[in-house]
Amino acid sequence: MGFGGGMGGFSIGPSSVQANAEAGLPFAELPDDFHERIEKVTEKEPEHPDPQICFSHSQWDRSPFTLKTFLSSHSLMLCFALLLVVIESGLQHLGPLLTQIAIDDGVASKNTQVLIVTCICYVISIALSAGISFARASFTGRLGEELVYKLRIRVFSHLQRQSFSFFTNEKAGVLMTRMTSDIESLTVLFQEGLVNFAVQIVTLLVITVYLIILNPHLALITLLLVIPVNIILTLWFRKVSIFGYLNVRDKIAAILSNLSESLAGMRVITAFNQRKNRTRLHDEIAIDHFEANIFTGRAQAIFGPGTESIGIVTQAIVLLVGGRMVLNGDLSIGELTAFILFLTSFFAPIQSLVQLYNQYQQGSAAITKLREILSTAPAVPEKEEAVIIPKIEGKIEFKSVSFSYETNKPVLKDVDLIVESGEVLALVGPTGAGKSTIAKLLSRFYDPVAGEILIDDYDLRDVQLESLRKQVAVVPQEPFLFNGSLKDNIIFARPNSDEEAIERACDAVGLTDLISRLPNGIDNAIHERGASLSAGERQLLALARAFLCQPRVLILDEATSNLDLLSESAIENALDNLLEGRTSIIVAHRIATAMRADRIAVVDNGSILEIGNHEELIRLDGKYATMYDTWAKQGGMEFDQR
């Protein structure tokens, strides 16, 4: 049974773009000069190869996400970077040794030749060190970018595997924090922290060797003064800072979550005059973040100056002991000078390590948060042995299906339902009865707690998700449109569609009239979520998207419930073409919509109470008949005919 006649050039009124233009308001299109500037930029854009993305619902890296496991795949490159660091550090710290030679064998001995040769060697060592440093920075910088790119793809891909329940339980702002702030912390760690950490560690080792070679007695005094106290300070800072940085990451997530929610709900906030209250709420959240940072700042304020004080005291003691050794003739002035220079270089890496350890703790907190995300298995898993479902006829069967979103709160109870291939079934009933849940289970957005859902005798849990969703299309109550052009949104599910198929889809749902009225036609830009289009236009666009998919099963989840009569009439005419030859499930709030289906199932309290066509259910004189009588008494029939 169809949903009405052809479109006949039916218009659903001007779009918000046209209405704004007529009212002299800013329009939704990009200015012409902006298009020209974009073209100039794209002319200089280098060619980028198509990305090679391998995505799987069933196969991914299930190993716990740690810094060690993540870096292990690049171990050879990291070893090469470490080699460059060792060479760089060795060349950088030849200076004090050359200074000793210049003082003892050149200046003290008045040997000009030794002094000149030493100075030339000094310049050569600096030049070589600069060259190695450039090579190391270039290599490690690229390696760091590759690591971050790999991590971003891994996290985003894992988010794509998650089921609806995951996004219901997690706030969008928190997930944004994982993808932005947390990964940015690791970006700094990969690109600067790890390499600098290696540089400073190698520097310490090289300088320690130099100190022992120069004077083992002074070297022993230095190490005994520095190492024990620094170990105690570091252990304290590690314990305090990891708690502090985890708290900071949580507070950042709360800020972004509140920001995301406030931006999305700005219309409601403004309508109910709640801008001041939302600002007060954001201020409270920001204060929590402020206090969390103050806590970590205090820990840094103790740790950093503490290690610096240790270094100053050690230098004073070495100068005192070394000076007495020079006076006693046990140490030359050149050796003492070299030792003091090395000692200055010895504490510089320690100070750098203090800052790097602080950076590492931030990265460690981010790793903890990302590990939580990456260890979350999808609630709707795809079996590794899942089969590719062939082209389906569209017979649907629910066998004793039960489902609940929360434990001990059943939404569906022992639902049995058969929908024949090509049949249009409408689901009606009160709000919260379970109608939309049936549609979501059929799309396998969720899995039933008990029972089976079959399409052409294939259990949905045994088939590959990609092969299933290629043949099942969903048109929700509020269609989501992406920022881009009309064409981008129409071809969303079939990016490689040709122009003929796109035009056929637009004609089938009556979108041609809208396209002809827009300045740039099908390439006209629309705002994010389709804000520049009316509700009816957005719904037509969603129907065109579904038609282009050529699905075998179509699910309409209250697709006309938010529309006015004129828009609803246009949408229902478009549905006539879309439903033809397809098994269709229509979640309907309006009796007029349900009456046009082949059969109607009345859902209430998680069960199917009645099922049949309109006339059969009226004769049954049950729940549906009561709903129909109420609708008729309220003038529904006359209103619909009007």
C-alpha positions in Angstrom: 0.0 0.0 0.0 1.6 3.3 -1.1 1.9 6.6 0.6 0.2 8.8 -2.0 0.7 10.2 -5.4 3.6 12.0 -7.1 5.1 15.3 -6.0 3.7 17.3 -8.9 6.1 20.2 -8.2 4.9 20.5 -4.7 6.8 23.1 -2.7 7.2 23.1 1.1 7.9 26.8 1.3 11.0 29.0 1.2 14.1 27.9 3.0 15.6 29.8 5.8 18.3 30.9 3.3 15.7 32.6 1.1 13.8 34.0 4.1 16.9 35.6 5.5 17.8 37.1 2.2 14.3 38.6 1.8 14.5 40.0 5.3 17.9 41.5 4.6 19.6 39.2 7.1 23.0 37.6 6.7 22.8 34.6 4.4 24.1 31.1 4.9 26.3 31.1 1.8 30.0 32.0 1.5 30.8 35.3 -0.1 32.1 35.2 -3.6 35.5 36.7 -2.7 35.9 34.0 -0.1 35.4 31.3 -2.8 38.2 33.0 -4.8 40.5 33.1 -1.9 39.9 29.4 -1.2 40.7 28.6 -4.9 44.0 30.5 -4.6 45.0 28.5 -1.5 44.0 25.2 -3.1 46.1 26.0 -6.2 49.2 25.9 -4.0 48.1 22.8 -2.0 50.5 19.9 -2.7 49.1 16.6 -3.9 48.1 14.2 -1.1 47.8 10.5 -1.7 44.5 8.9 -0.7 44.7 7.6 2.8 44.9 3.8 3.2 42.5 3.2 6.1 41.9 -0.4 7.2 38.9 -0.5 9.5 37.3 -3.6 11.0 34.5 -4.1 13.5 36.0 -7.3 14.8 39.7 -7.0 14.5 41.8 -4.3 16.3 44.7 -3.9 18.6 43.4 -5.3 21.9 46.7 -5.0 23.8 46.7 -2.6 26.8 47.7 0.9 25.7 50.9 1.8 27.4 53.8 3.9 26.3 56.0 0.8 25.9 53.6 -1.1 23.8 52.8 1.9 21.6 56.4 2.7 20.9 57.5 -0.9 20.4 56.5 -0.9 16.7 59.1 1.9 16.1 61.9 0.4 18.2 64.5 0.5 15.4 63.8 4.2 14.6 64.0 5.0 18.3 67.3 3.2 18.6 68.7 5.3 15.6 67.4 8.5 17.3 69.2 7.4 20.5 72.4 6.9 18.6 72.2 10.4 17.2 71.5 11.7 20.7 74.7 9.9 22.1 76.8 11.4 19.3 75.3 14.9 19.7 75.8 14.8 23.5 79.4 13.6 23.2 80.3 16.4 20.8 78.5 19.1 22.8 80.5 18.3 26.0 84.0 18.2 24.5 84.3 21.9 25.5 85.3 21.5 29.1 88.0 18.9 28.2 89.3 21.2 25.5 89.3 24.1 27.9 91.4 22.1 30.4 93.9 21.3 27.6 94.0 24.9 26.5 94.6 26.2 30.1 97.1 23.6 31.3 99.0 22.8 28.1 98.5 26.1 26.3 98.1 29.1 28.6 100.1 27.8 31.6 102.9 26.4 29.3 102.7 29.4 27.0 102.3 27.1 24.0 100.5 29.1 21.3 100.4 26.1 18.9 98.5 24.0 21.4 96.1 26.9 22.1 95.3 27.4 18.4 94.8 23.7 17.7 92.5 23.4 20.8 90.4 26.4 19.6 90.1 24.9 16.1 89.0 21.6 17.5 86.5 23.4 19.7 84.9 25.1 16.6 84.9 21.9 14.7 83.1 20.0 17.6 80.5 22.8 17.8 79.9 22.6 14.0 79.6 18.8 14.0 77.3 19.0 17.0 75.0 21.5 15.3 74.8 19.3 12.2 74.0 16.2 14.2 71.5 18.2 16.3 69.7 19.3 13.1 69.6 15.7 11.8 68.3 14.4 15.1 65.6 17.1 15.5 64.4 16.5 11.9 64.3 12.8 12.4 62.7 12.7 15.8 60.2 15.5 14.8 58.9 13.4 11.9 58.9 10.3 14.1 56.8 12.1 16.7 54.3 13.3 14.1 53.9 9.7 12.8 53.3 8.5 16.4 50.6 11.1 17.0 49.0 10.5 13.6 48.8 6.8 14.4 47.4 7.4 17.8 44.7 9.8 16.5 43.5 7.2 13.9 43.6 4.4 16.5 41.4 6.4 19.0 39.0 7.7 16.4 38.6 4.3 14.8 37.9 2.7 18.2 35.2 5.3 18.8 33.7 4.4 15.5 33.4 0.8 16.7 31.4 1.6 19.8 27.7 1.0 20.1 25.0 3.5 20.9 25.1 2.7 24.6 28.7 3.9 24.8 27.8 7.4 23.5 24.8 7.4 25.7 26.9 6.9 28.8 29.8 9.1 27.8 29.5 12.9 27.5 30.5 14.3 24.1 32.8 16.8 25.8 34.7 14.1 27.6 35.3 12.2 24.4 36.5 15.5 22.8 39.0 15.8 25.6 40.3 12.4 24.9 40.8 13.3 21.2 42.2 16.8 21.8 43.7 17.7 25.2 44.9 14.2 26.1 46.4 13.5 22.7 48.0 17.0 22.7 49.7 16.2 26.0 51.1 13.0 24.3 52.1 15.1 21.2 54.4 17.2 23.4 55.7 14.1 25.0 56.4 12.3 21.7 57.9 15.3 19.9 59.9 16.9 22.6 59.7 15.0 25.9 61.0 11.6 25.0 63.8 12.9 22.9 64.9 15.5 25.4 64.6 13.0 28.1 67.0 10.8 26.2 69.3 13.8 25.5 69.5 14.7 29.2 70.0 11.1 30.4 72.8 10.6 27.9 74.2 14.0 28.9 74.3 13.0 32.5 76.0 9.7 31.8 78.6 11.4 29.5 79.3 14.1 32.1 79.5 11.6 34.9 82.2 9.7 32.9 84.1 12.9 32.3 83.9 13.8 36.0 85.3 10.4 37.0 88.1 10.7 34.5 89.0 14.2 35.7 89.0 13.5 39.4 87.3 10.4 41.0 87.5 12.0 44.5 85.5 15.1 43.5 83.1 13.0 41.4 82.3 10.8 44.3 81.5 13.8 46.5 79.3 15.2 43.8 77.3 12.0 43.2 76.8 11.3 47.0 75.5 14.8 47.5 73.2 14.9 44.5 71.7 11.4 43.9 70.1 10.4 47.3 68.3 13.7 47.8 67.1 13.9 44.2 65.7 10.3 44.5 63.7 11.2 47.6 62.3 14.4 46.0 61.5 12.6 42.8 59.6 9.8 44.5 57.6 12.4 46.4 56.8 14.4 43.3 55.8 11.3 41.4 53.2 10.3 44.0 51.8 13.8 44.3 51.8 14.8 40.7 50.2 11.7 39.2 47.2 12.3 41.4 47.2 16.0 40.5 47.4 15.5 36.7 44.7 12.9 36.6 42.5 15.3 38.5 43.4 18.1 36.0 42.5 15.8 33.0 39.1 15.1 34.6 38.5 18.9 35.2 39.4 19.7 31.5 36.9 17.1 30.4 34.2 18.7 32.6 34.9 22.1 31.1 34.7 20.8 27.5 31.6 18.8 28.3 29.9 21.9 29.8 31.0 24.0 26.8 29.8 21.5 24.3 26.4 21.2 26.0 26.0 24.9 26.3 26.8 25.6 22.6 24.4 22.8 21.5 21.6 24.1 23.7 22.1 27.8 23.2 18.6 28.2 21.7 17.0 26.7 24.8 19.4 28.7 27.1 18.4 31.9 25.5 14.7 31.2 25.3 14.5 30.5 29.1 16.9 33.4 30.0 19.4 31.1 31.6 22.6 32.6 30.2 23.6 34.0 33.6 23.0 30.7 35.3 24.9 28.8 32.7 27.8 31.3 33.1 27.7 30.7 36.9 27.8 26.9 36.4 30.7 27.2 34.0 32.5 29.4 36.5 32.1 26.8 39.2 33.5 24.1 36.8 36.4 26.4 35.8 37.2 27.1 39.5 37.6 23.3 40.0 40.0 23.2 37.1 41.8 26.2 38.5 42.2 24.6 41.9 43.4 21.3 40.4 46.2 23.2 38.5 47.1 25.2 41.7 47.7 21.8 43.4 50.1 20.6 40.7 51.7 24.0 40.5 52.5 23.9 44.2 54.1 20.5 43.8 56.2 21.8 40.9 57.2 24.9 43.0 58.7 22.6 45.6 60.3 20.1 43.3 62.0 22.5 40.8 63.6 24.9 43.3 64.5 22.0 45.6 66.6 20.3 43.0 68.1 23.6 41.9 69.2 24.3 45.6 70.8 21.0 45.8 72.9 21.9 42.7 74.0 25.2 44.1 75.1 23.7 47.4 77.0 20.9 45.6 78.9 23.5 43.4 79.9 25.4 46.5 81.2 22.3 48.3 83.1 21.2 45.1 84.6 24.6 44.8 85.8 24.6 48.4 87.2 21.0 48.3 88.7 21.5 44.8 90.2 24.8 45.7 92.1 23.3 48.6 93.3 20.5 46.3 94.7 23.1 43.9 96.4 24.9 46.8 97.9 21.6 47.9 99.1 20.8 44.4 96.8 17.7 44.0 94.8 19.3 41.2 95.7 21.7 38.4 93.8 24.9 37.8 92.7 23.6 34.4 91.3 20.4 35.8 89.4 22.4 38.5 88.0 24.7 35.8 87.0 21.8 33.6 85.4 20.1 36.6 83.4 23.2 37.5 82.3 23.6 33.9 81.2 20.0 33.7 79.4 20.4 37.1 77.5 23.3 35.7 76.5 21.2 32.7 75.7 18.3 35.1 73.0 20.3 36.9 71.5 21.7 33.7 70.2 18.3 32.6 68.9 17.7 36.1 66.8 20.8 35.9 65.6 19.8 32.4 64.7 16.4 33.7 62.6 18.0 36.4 60.6 19.8 33.8 60.5 16.8 31.6 59.3 14.6 34.4 56.6 17.1 35.0 55.7 16.7 31.3 55.9 13.0 31.5 53.5 12.9 34.4 51.0 14.9 32.3 51.5 12.5 29.5 51.2 9.5 31.8 47.8 10.9 33.0 46.7 11.2 29.4 47.8 7.6 28.7 45.7 6.4 31.6 42.6 8.1 30.2 43.2 6.9 26.7 43.8 3.4 27.9 40.3 3.5 29.5 38.8 4.4 26.1 40.9 1.9 24.1 40.2 -1.0 26.5 36.4 -0.5 26.2 35.0 -3.3 24.0 32.0 -2.5 21.8 28.7 -3.5 23.5 27.6 -4.7 20.0 30.5 -6.9 18.9 31.1 -8.4 15.5 32.2 -12.0 15.7 35.5 -12.8 14.0 33.8 -15.6 12.1 30.8 -13.3 11.1 29.6 -14.0 7.6 28.8 -11.5 4.8 25.1 -11.4 4.4 24.1 -11.7 0.7 21.5 -9.5 -1.0 18.5 -10.0 1.2 14.8 -10.3 0.3 13.8 -8.5 3.5 11.9 -11.0 5.7 12.2 -10.0 9.3 11.5 -12.1 12.3 11.7 -11.4 16.1 11.8 -14.5 18.2 11.0 -14.0 21.9 13.1 -10.8 22.0 13.6 -9.1 25.3 15.7 -6.0 25.9 16.5 -3.4 28.6 18.7 -0.4 28.6 19.3 -0.7 32.4 19.4 -3.8 34.5 16.0 -4.9 35.9 14.1 -2.3 33.8 12.8 -4.2 30.8 11.8 -2.2 27.7 10.8 -5.2 25.5 9.4 -8.5 26.9 9.2 -11.7 24.7 8.4 -9.9 21.5 7.4 -12.2 18.6 7.0 -10.5 15.2 7.2 -11.5 11.5 7.4 -8.9 8.7 7.2 -10.4 5.2 9.5 -9.3 2.4 8.2 -6.1 0.8 5.7 -5.4 3.6 5.2 -2.0 5.2 4.6 -2.4 9.0 3.7 0.6 11.2 4.4 0.5 14.9 2.1 2.6 17.0 1.6 3.1 20.7 2.2 5.5 23.6 5.5 7.2 24.2 8.0 4.8 25.9 6.2 1.7 24.8 9.2 0.3 22.9 8.5 1.2 19.3 11.8 3.0 18.6 13.7 0.2 20.5 12.3 -2.4 18.1 13.7 -0.2 15.2 17.1 0.2 16.9 17.4 -3.6 17.5 16.6 -4.3 13.9 19.4 -1.9 12.9 21.6 -3.7 15.4 22.4 -0.5 17.3 21.8 -2.7 20.3 21.7 -6.5 20.9 18.7 -8.1 22.6 19.1 -9.5 26.1 17.3 -12.6 25.1 15.8 -14.0 21.9 16.8 -13.7 18.2 16.3 -11.2 15.4 16.5 -12.7 11.9 16.7 -11.2 8.5 16.1 -13.9 5.8 16.9 -16.5 8.5 20.3 -14.9 9.3 20.7 -14.1 13.0 22.0 -10.5 13.1 24.7 -11.4 15.6 26.2 -13.8 13.0 26.6 -11.4 10.1 29.2 -8.7 9.4 27.9 -5.3 10.5 29.1 -3.6 7.3 27.3 -6.0 5.1 24.1 -5.6 7.2 24.0 -1.9 7.3 24.6 -1.6 3.6 21.2 -3.1 3.1 19.4 -1.4 6.0 18.7 2.3 6.0 17.4 4.4 8.8 15.7 7.8 8.6 15.4 9.2 12.1 13.0 11.7 13.6 15.6 14.5 13.5 17.9 13.8 10.6 21.6 14.8 11.2 23.2 16.8 8.4 26.9 17.5 8.2 28.6 20.7 7.5 29.1 20.8 3.7 27.0 20.9 0.6 23.7 19.3 -0.2 25.4 16.9 -2.4 27.9 15.9 0.3 25.0 15.0 2.6 23.0 13.1 -0.1 26.0 10.9 -1.1 27.1 10.4 2.5 26.5 6.7 2.5 27.5 6.2 -1.1 30.4 8.6 -1.7 31.2 7.2 -5.2 27.6 7.6 -6.6 27.4 9.0 -10.1 25.5 12.1 -11.1 22.7 10.1 -12.7 22.0 8.2 -9.5 22.1 11.4 -7.4 19.6 13.1 -9.7 17.4 10.0 -9.6 17.4 10.1 -5.8 16.5 13.8 -5.7 13.7 13.3 -8.2 12.3 10.3 -6.3 11.8 12.2 -3.1 10.9 15.6 -4.5 14.1 17.4 -3.7 14.6 18.9 -7.2 12.4 21.9 -6.4 14.5 22.9 -3.4 17.8 22.4 -5.4 16.5 24.7 -8.2 15.8 27.5 -5.7 19.2 27.5 -4.2 22.0 29.8 -5.6 24.5 27.0 -6.1 22.0 24.2 -6.7 23.1 20.8 -5.3 26.5 22.2 -4.4 25.0 24.8 -2.2 26.6 24.9 1.3 24.5 24.3 4.4 25.4 24.9 8.0 26.3 22.2 10.5 23.2 20.1 11.4 21.4 21.7 8.4 20.6 24.9 10.4 20.1 26.8 7.1 17.3 24.5 6.0 13.7 24.0 7.3 12.6 20.8 9.1 10.8 19.6 5.9 13.9 20.3 3.7 16.1 18.4 6.1 13.8 15.4 6.1 13.7 15.4 2.3 17.5 15.4 2.2 17.6 12.5 4.6 15.1 10.6 2.4 17.3 11.2 -0.7 20.3 9.9 1.3 18.3 6.7 2.1 17.0 6.3 -1.5 20.6 6.6 -2.9 21.6 3.7 -0.7 18.9 1.5 -2.4 18.4 -0.4 0.9 16.4 -3.7 1.1 15.0 -2.8 4.5 14.0 0.8 5.4 13.3 2.0 9.0 11.5 5.3 9.5 11.7 6.4 13.1 8.9 8.9 13.6 10.1 10.6 10.4 7.1 12.9 10.1 6.2 13.5 13.8 7.8 17.0 14.0 6.4 18.4 10.7 3.5 20.7 9.9 0.8 19.3 7.6 2.1 20.8 4.3 5.6 19.4 5.0 4.2 16.1 6.2 2.2 15.8 3.0 5.3 16.4 0.9 7.3 13.9 2.9 4.6 11.2 2.7 4.5 11.7 -1.1 8.2 11.2 -1.2 7.9 8.0 0.8 5.7 6.5 -1.9 8.8 6.1 -4.1 11.1 5.2 -1.3 9.0 2.4 0.2 8.2 0.7 -3.1 9.5 -2.9 -3.2 11.2 -2.6 0.2 10.5 -4.1 3.6 9.7 -1.1 5.8 9.2 -0.5 9.5 7.6 2.8 10.3 7.5 4.1 13.9 4.4 6.4 13.7 2.9 8.7 16.2 0.1 9.8 13.9 -2.8 7.6 13.0 -3.0 9.0 9.5 0.5 7.7 8.8 -0.2 4.3 10.3 -3.4 3.8 8.3 -1.4 3.8 5.1 0.7 0.8 6.1 0.0 -2.8 5.1 -0.2 -3.9 8.7 -0.1 -2.1 12.1 1.4 -3.4 15.3 0.3 -1.8 18.6 3.1 -1.7 21.1 2.5 -1.0 24.7 4.5 -1.8 27.9 7.2 -3.6 25.9 4.9 -6.1 24.2 2.9 -6.3 20.9 -0.7 -6.2 21.9 -2.4 -6.2 18.5 -1.4 -6.7 14.9 -3.3 -6.5 11.7 -4.4 -4.0 9.0 -6.4 -0.9 9.9 -9.8 -2.5 9.2 -9.0 -5.6 11.2 -7.8 -3.7 14.2 -10.9 -1.5 14.2 -13.1 -4.6 14.2 -11.0 -6.0 17.1 -12.2 -3.0 19.2 -9.0 -3.0 21.3 -6.2 -0.6 22.0 -5.9 0.6 18.4 -9.6 1.2 18.0 -9.5 3.4 21.1 -6.6 5.3 19.7 -8.4 5.8 16.4 -11.6 6.9 18.1 -9.7 9.5 20.1 -8.0 10.8 17.0 -11.3 10.9 15.1 -13.2 12.7 17.9 -10.4 15.4 17.9 -11.1 16.1 14.3 -8.2 14.1 13.0 -10.0 12.8 9.9 -11.2 16.2 8.8 -7.9 17.8 9.7 -6.1 15.2 7.7 -8.4 15.6 4.7 -7.9 19.4 4.9 
